[in-house]
Amino acid sequence: MQRIEERLKDAIIRAAKELWQATIEGSAIQIQKTRREFDGDLTVVVFPLVRIAKCSPEETAALLGAYMEKNLDEISGYNVIKGFLNLGISASYWLQHISAVSGDAQYGIVQPGPDAPVVMVEYSSPNTNKPLHLGHIRNNLLGNSVSRIFEAAGKNVVKVNLVNDRGIHICKSMIAWQLFGNGETPASSGKKGDKLVGDYYVRFDQEYKKQVEALMAAGKDKKEAEESAPIMLGAREMLLKWEADDPEVRKLWETMNGWVYEGFDKTYARMGVSFDKIYYESETYKLGRQLVLKGVDDKVLEKDADGSVWADLTDRKLDRKLLLRSDGTSVYMTQDVGTAHQRFSEYPIEEHIYVVGNEQNYHFQVLSMVIEKLGFDWHDKLYHLSYGMVELPEGKMKSREGKVVDADDLMDEMVATAKQMSDELGKLGDYSEEEKNNIYRQIGLGALKYFILKVDPKKNMLFDPKESIDFNGNTGPFIQYTYARILSVLRSAGAYDQVIPAVSLNEKETDVIRLVHAFPEIVKTAAEEHNPSVIANFMYDLAKAFNQFYHDHSILNVEDADTRLFRIHLSAIVSSVIERGMGLLGIEVPERM
């Protein structure tokens, strides 16, 4: 069934020829949802037609509206507000649409074919010196949801993770474990490996501060004390040994990173996050060096007298960017150049999305420019999904001091709160403990994911666990509860005829159908804008509209059999859209709550 928007575009193209003997391209026609304060369902922006109509916007809209009403059965009426033509869509179209989507398990989803464009999404990018925390949760949930949305929009998606597994910060945990660990392991301590290693990262900072204070008390200035603290000197020596492939240091590094990976895997699985390929900084940090040196040979990059290599971006109103230090070692920018080159060599990438916080905006701006200087035409295929920081009511997080909201602890808290609230509702009495625990998990993690994803990624956000798990308002549990309520109705309905009858629609039913109709465009928009909040807030609108319909009109206890059957079908369709839409956010919907 052709969507009404396409029918309207075709009709406007015909109207231009018949009314004004002119040709207009479909891409020039703007159709949008009618604003709530005006009557109508869809609005045509008339201003692009004024030039060919050679009359005022109001006259152009009136002529077009009369033409549409006369020639399209789907139009029930129209009104003109300045340069906007508001069109009412007939009940017959809404009924035809509901019949067309009933039972369509792929409604709103475009299945990617074998030749579909490839979109690569890099997210997570953790350091192997600490467990994942609240900031990582937003990163992972955004990356996972954006990947699902692009798949639903018909793209072949490759999900990748770049693990930061080398550098001085890793050596800090290693030297602290050597000094204070006494052979402690995840098995001997009963701790997850990432938490154990994170504890030693915190221990390093504690000991470092003590040593700096002692040195300052002995007469050294702060900078000198920070440079000469024994534990810091030990970490730097360990880094040099690592880079020289010292077997003992490498063995310890592999062991401790192995502990962290086991911990990460458990956290990722619990979050519902996965990757198609994992890259490691220890394997990629030298990749860009050869490309940068070639850039020097090609005279697109500059080599200073001390041997350091720079990209001069002053013509772009930026500064000079260091790419190789004077000792020949690479910086993060050089690593990212090499990694990007490797990925574009491995995959036919249409778009490469980096899910990284907004403190790295400058980095990714420069990355694209450096790649362009090196002569690669895929420089404009890089997209930085820049997201704001997550803050807590009590302030910012500091991982080196241990002042973070651990991802596992937060998920535990969310599930525990879901259990408490579900037990108070008392609707799971006949479920087994295993079934109850699964529902608590679905509600708790659904609340967390929805609260994070309903906020536009560009914005900073304040995460409030208590607010997120409220069963009322714009929350995950409210939408989950709506889904569970619909399934309860459908269970009570029993078997029913699969043919949808023609009925007269009331206002609340029409409101629900309009939203169901909008779902495919919502998915498309979310992909175009790289923005899961578009889907999250649409899910809330749909759940809220259904609940208003449910409150005002009985579904099962109506005398007219056709009305009862239609409302059952409408409820079933809404449940499938909720399940599908929440799935794009990585959120499960329980059948009972």
N, C-alpha and C positions, 0 to 999 in steps of 0.2 A: 504494500500500500504506500503510495507516494505521500510523504509528509506534507502538511498544510503549507509550511514555509516554501517548499518547492512549487506547490500549486500556485501560490500567490506570486512568486517570481515569474513563473511562466505567463500568468495572466497579465502582469504588469508589462512584460515584454510585448505581448499582443496588444495591450491597450496603447502603448506608445506608438505602435504602427498604425492602429485604427483611428486613434484620436488625433495624433499629431504628426503622422507620417514620418516617424523617426525611429531610429534603432538605438536600443540601450542594452548594454551588457548586463548579465545577471550579477556579476561581481560589483556593479555600481548600485545595486538595489539593497537598501538597508531595512531589515525587518527586525523588530525587537519586541519583547514582551511589553504589553501596555502597563503603564504605571498604575499603581493601585487607586490613586485618586481619580482616575478617569474610567469611563465605561469602555469595555472592549477587551479583547483577548490578545491581539497582536497589533502592532503599530508600524505603519510604513512611514519612513522619513522621506518627505516629499521634496525637500530642497534640491536634491540632484536632478529632479525632473523639471524644475522650473525653467531651466534654460531651453529645453525642447518644447515645453508647453507654451512658453512666451506669455505667461500670465502670472498673477500673484500666487504665492504658496497656498493660500486658502482656496482660491479658484481651482488650482491644479488638483488639490486634494479632493475637492468636491466632485470634480469631473471623474477622477479616478475612482472615488468611492462609489459613485453611481454606476460606473462601468462594472466594477467588481460585484456589486450586489445583483446586477442584472445577469451577469454571465457565469457566476460561480454559485452553485447550490450550497457550498460550504459557508457562505457569508450570510449571517442573519441580520446584519445591520451595520451602520457605520456612523461616525461623527468626526468632525474636523476641529482640531485645536491648533490654531496657528498653522505651522508647516508640518503638522503631523496628522496622519489619517489613521484613526483607531477603528479596527475592524472586529466585529463580533463573529465568533465561529459557531456554526449551528450545532444543535444537539446531535443531529444525525452523523456529523463527522466524528464527534467524540465517541459515539456508540460504535461506529465502524472501527475507530482506532482501538478501542478496548477489545473488540472481537479479534482484531488482527494480532494483538500482542498477547492475548490469552494463551498460556501454555508455551510461549516462546522462551525457551530456557536461555537464549542468547540475547534477549532484548536489551538494547543499549550497548552491546558489546560487539566490536568488530574483530573477527578472528584474523590474526596475521597469517598471510600466506608465505610460502617459502621465499618469495622475492620481496617481502616487505622490508622497508628500511630498518636498519639496525640503530637502536638508541642504546648507548652505554651509560649506565648510572653508577658513579662511584660514591659510596657512602660508608659511614662508620669510621674508618681510618683511625683506629685506636693506637695508643702507645702501650708497649708491653711492660710498663712499670707500674700499672695500677688497674684496678677493675673499672668497668664501665659505670658512669654516673648519669645523673639527670640530663646533663647536656648531651651526652651520647644517646640518650633515649630519644630526644627530639631529632637528632641527626638520623638515627636508624629508622625511626618511624616515618620520617619524611622520605628518605631514600626508598624504603620498602613500598610505601604507598604510591609515590611517583612512578616507580617501576610497574606496579600493578595497573595504574591508570594508563600508562603508555601502551601496555599490552592490550588493555581494553580498547584503546584507540587504534589498534591494528598494527602496532610496531613490534618488531622482534627486539626484545630487550635483553641486554647482557648486564647483569648486576656484578659489580666488582668492588673489592675492598683492598685498600693499600695499607698494610700494617706497618706502623713505625716501630721497627724492632731493633734499631741500632742508635748509637749516639750517647752523649754524656748522661742523659736522663736515665737510660737503661743501666749504664754502669753505676749510677748512684745506688740503685737497688741491689746490684750485684756486690758492690764493696761493703755495703751495710750487712748483707747476709753473711759474707765472709767474716766480718768482724764480730757480729753479734748472733749469728744464726744457730751456732752449735749443731749444725747438720739438720736443722728443722726442715721438714717436707710437708706437702699437703696431707700425705697419709699419716704422718706422725702427729700433726697438729689438729687434724680434722677440719682444716680450712680449705675453701676453694683456692686453687692455685693462684688465680689473679688477685685474690684478697691477701694471700700470704705475701706475694711479691710487693703489693701495694703497701703493706705494713712496713716493709723494709725501706721503701721509698720515703715514707713518713719518718722512719727512724733515722735515715740519713740526714734529713733536714733538722731534726732535733739535735743530733750530735754536732752537725756543722755549726749551728747557732751557738752551741756551748763553746766550741773551739774558737770561734770568731770572738766571742765575748772575752774568753781567757786571753787571747792574743792582744786584744785591745787593752785589757787591764794591765798587760805587761808592757804597754807603751807603743804598740803599733797603731797606725791609723786604720780606719775601717776598710778602705780598699786593700791595703797591704795585708790586713788580717784575713780578709775574704780570699785573697789570692793564695795565701800560704797555709791555710788551714790543712792539717794533715789528711783529713778524710777527703777533702776536695782534690788534693794532690794525688791521693790513691785512686780516685775515680778517673782522673785525667790519664794517669799512667795505665790504668786498665783499658781505657779507650785506645791508646796508642798500641797496646799489645793486641787488642782485638783487630785493629786495622792491619797489624803485622801477622795476623793469623796464628797468634800464640795458641798452641793446642789446649793448654789448661784453661785459659780464659774462654776460648771458643766452646769448650765442653760445658763450662759453667753457664755460659750464655744460652746454649742450646737447651740445657736442663731447665733453667728458670723460665725461658720463653715457652718451653713445652708445658710447664705448669700453668702459665697464663692462658695458653691456647685452649687447654682443657676447660678452664674456667669460662673463657669467652664463649666457647661452644655451648655450654649449658645456658648462659644468659641469652645468647642469640636464639636458641631453640625455644626458650620460654617466651621471648618477645615475638616469635613467629617470623624471624628475620633469617634470610639465607643469601648466599652468594653463588654465582656461577663460576667465578674465578677469584683467587686471592693472590695479590702481588705483595712482595715483601721489600721494604726499603733496603734491606741488606743486599738484595739482588738487583735493585734498580738504581741505587744512588749514583752509580758511575755511568749510567746509560747516556746521559746528555753530554758528557765531556767531549766525546768525539764529534758530536754535532756542533758544539760550541767552537772547538778548535778549527773545524772546517769553516765556520762563520768568520773566524779571524782570517783564514786564508782567502776567503771570498771578499774580504774587506767590508763586511756588513757589521762586524763586531770589532771592538777596539781592544788592543793589548797595551797595558801601561808598562812603564819602565821596570816596575817591580815584578812583572810577569802576570799580574792579575788581568782578567778579561772582563770587559764591560759592554753592556748594550746602551748606546746613547739614545735616549728617548726624549731629549729636550725639544726636538721638533714636534713632539706630540704633547708639549706642555707638561712633561714629566721630567724626572731627573735621570741620572745615569744609574743603571742597575748592575750590580756585581753578579757575575756568572761563574767565574773561577777565582779562587783566592790566589795569592802570590805563590803559595806552595803547590798549586795545581789541583787542590781538592775542590770538590763540587759543593754548591749551596743548594738549598731546597728548590730554587727556581730551575737550576740546571737539571736536577733530578726529574722535575715535573715535565720539562721539555723532552727528556729521553723517554720517560714512561708514556707520555702521550704519543710520541713517534712510534713506539713499540705497539701500542694498542691500535693505532690507525693502520699499522702494517698487518696486524693480526685479523682485523675485522673491517668490513666495509661500513664504517660508521657514518650515519647521517647527522647525528648530534651526540656530543659527549657532555653529560651533565655531571658537574661536581657539586655534591651536597656538602657545603662547608659554611661555617659561620661567617657573619658579615665583617668580622675583624680581618678577614682575608680578602676583602674586596679589591684592594690595591694589587695584591699578589696576582689575582686572576686577570685583572686588567693588563698588567705587565706581561703575564704569560702569553696571552694572545698576541701582543705586539712583538715579543721576542720571536715567537714561532713564525710570524709574518716576515720579520726581518730575515729569518733563515730560509725563506722562500717556499714554505709549505702552504698550499692553498686551503688546507683544512683548518687554518687558524680561526676562521669565523664559524666553525662548527662546535666551538667550546662554549658551554653555557654554565655560568656559576649560579647555582641555586643558593643564593645568599639568604641565610636565615638569622633571625635575632636570637639573643640570648634568653635562656630560661632563668628566671629569678625566683627566689623563695620569699615568703613573708619575712623571714629573719635575715635576709641579705644574700650576698654573693658567696659562691663556693671557692674554696682554695684546696686543691688536691694535695699539694705537697705538705699541708698542715693537717691533712685528714679531715678537713671540714667540707665534706661533700655529701650529697645524697646519693648513696650507693644504689645502683639500678636494681640489684637483687632485693635489697632491703625495702626499696620503694614498692616493688611489685608485691612483696610479702605483705606490706602494710595495706595496699589496695585490696588484695584478696581477703585479708582479715576483716577489713571494713565491709566488704561485700557480704561476707558471711554473717556479720552482725546484723546488717540491714535486712538481709533475706530471712534470717531467723525471726526477726521481729514481724515480718509480713506473714510468716507461718504458712507458706503455700507449698513447701517441699517436704511435708511430713511423711509421705509415703515413698520417698526416694531413698535409695541406698546411700551410704556414706560416700561411696565412690562417685555416684551421680551428683550428689550435693556438692562435693568438692570441685567437680568439673564445672558446675554452674557458678560457684563462687569465683573460680578462676576466670570464666568467661566475662562475668560482670565486672570484676575488679580490673582486669587488663583492658576490657572494653572501655571502662571509664577513663583510665589513664590515656589510652591511645586517642580516644575521641577528644578529650580536653586539650591534648597537645596539637592535634591535627585540625581542630576547628578554627584555630588562629592562623591568619595569613602568615606564611613563613617569614615574610620581610619584617614582621613586627616582633619586638621583644615581648615576652609574656611572663606573667606571674602565675606559677603553678600552685594551686590550692587543692590538696588531696581531698579535703572534705567537700568542697564545692563540686569537684569533678564527679563524685559518686552519688550525688543527689538524684533521686528517681523522678524529679520534676525539673522542668526547664530544659535548656539547651545542653543536654548531657548524653553520654553514651547509654547509661542505664535507662533513660527515658525512651530512647529509640528502641533499645532491646526489649523493653517492657511492652511497647506497642506491637512489636513483632510477636512476642509470646502471647499477647492478648488476641491477635488475629488468629494464630494457630489454635488457640482454645476455641474460638468461634468455629473454625473450620472442622475441628474434631466433633463439636456438637452438631454441626450441619450434617455429618455423615456423607453418604454418596449423593451426588447431584449430577444433573444433566450437564454435559459439556458444551451445549449450544447456548450462547448468550442471547437472551430475548431482547427485543426492542422495548424500551420503557421511556416514560417521561422522566427527565433528570431534574432533581432539585439542585439548589445552589451549592450545597455542601458536597454533593456527589460530583458536580461539575468542577469544583475547586480541586478535588482529589484527582480527577481525570486529567486536568490541565497539568498538574505536577508530574503525573506518570508520563504524559506525553513529552514533557521537557527533559526527561532523564537522559536520552541519547545526546542531546545538545549539551547537557551539563557535563557529561563525561568528556566530550570533545573540548569544551571550554577549559576544563581542569587540566587537560593535557597541554593545550596551547599556552596556558598561563603557568604551567608547572606548579599547580596550586591545589593540594588536596582539600583545603578548607572550602573550596567551591562545592565539592561533593558532600563534605561533612555538614555544612549548613543547609544544603538542599535536603539531606536526609532528615534533618530536624523539621524543616518546613513540611515535608511529606508526612512525617509522623504526627506533627501537630494538626495538619489538615484532616488526617484520618481520624484522630481522636475527637475533633470537633464534630465530624460526621457521625461517629459512633455515639457521641453524647446526645446528639439531637434526633437520631433516627435509628430505630431498631433494625437489626440485620435479619434475624431469624423469626422474630415474633411479629410478622406482618401478614395480613390476610391475603394480599395479592401474591399469587405464586410466582409470577414473572418478576415482580419487584424483589421478592426474597431471593430468587435465583440470581438476578443481576447483582445484588449486593454481595452475595457469596463470591461470585466471580471477581467483583471489584476488590474485595478484601484479599482474595488469593493473589491477585496481580500486585497489590500493594506490598504484600508480604514478600513476594519474589524480588521486587525492586529494592526493598529494604535490605534483604539478604545480600543481593548483588552489590548494592552501593556500599554497604558496610564492609563487604569483602574487599572492596577496592581500598579501604582504609586499613585492612588487615585485622578487622574486628569480627569476631564470631558472634552469632546471635543465638541465644539459648531458646529451646522450644518451650521452656517453662521457667517462670521466675516467681 
